[in-house]
């Protein structure tokens, strides 16, 4: 099983991302939400972690689905490094980095759970 990026849904831009996330969950028959949580490099749960967790609580309530958190520290940097090595233009990197980082987070979660487990 491999993770594939679908859509980037941004939070904190004036309107709630929760309805769109719930819509995507229904459309794709999602059984569980896996979300990257931006801990600080020290491992501390700062302001952004609290913001993301607040949104995840809303997602859980809106969808009725369990939510698993994954530490996303350095994921975007890892994707950017890969894109740089592939000689992807700066403009294109900016367009795809969040989607690819999300796919990397999900793939790590899938790999950690084992192919046949649920």
C-alpha positions, 0 to 999 in steps of 0.5 A, spaced: 500 500 500 502 506 498 500 513 500 498 518 494 497 525 495 490 528 493 489 535 496 492 540 500 487 543 505 490 549 509 488 551 516 488 558 519 486 562 513 480 565 515 475 559 514 475 552 517 478 547 513 474 542 517 468 541 512 473 540 506 477 535 510 470 531 512 468 531 505 474 528 502 473 523 508 466 521 505 468 521 498 474 517 499 471 512 504 476 514 509 477 509 516 482 513 520 485 520 519 492 520 520 495 527 521 502 531 521 503 535 528 509 540 527 512 539 534 518 544 535 525 541 534 526 540 541 520 535 541 516 541 545 509 542 543 508 549 541 503 554 539 502 550 532 501 543 535 496 546 539 492 549 533 493 543 529 490 539 535 484 543 536 483 542 528 484 535 529 479 535 535 474 538 530 475 533 524 474 527 529 467 530 531 465 532 524 467 525 521 466 520 527 473 517 525 479 516 529 485 521 528 492 518 529 498 524 530 504 523 527 510 527 528 512 531 522 518 534 524 523 535 518 518 532 513 518 538 509 525 539 509 526 532 507 521 532 501 525 539 499 532 536 499 529 530 494 526 535 490 532 539 489 536 533 488 531 531 482 532 538 479 525 541 480 524 548 479 523 553 485 516 554 483 514 547 482 517 545 489 513 550 492 506 547 489 508 540 491 512 540 497 506 540 502 502 534 498 509 530 498 510 531 505 503 529 507 504 523 503 511 521 506 507 522 513 502 517 511 507 512 508 511 512 514 505 511 518 502 505 513 509 502 514 509 502 521 503 499 522 504 493 517 501 492 510 496 487 513 494 491 519 488 496 520 
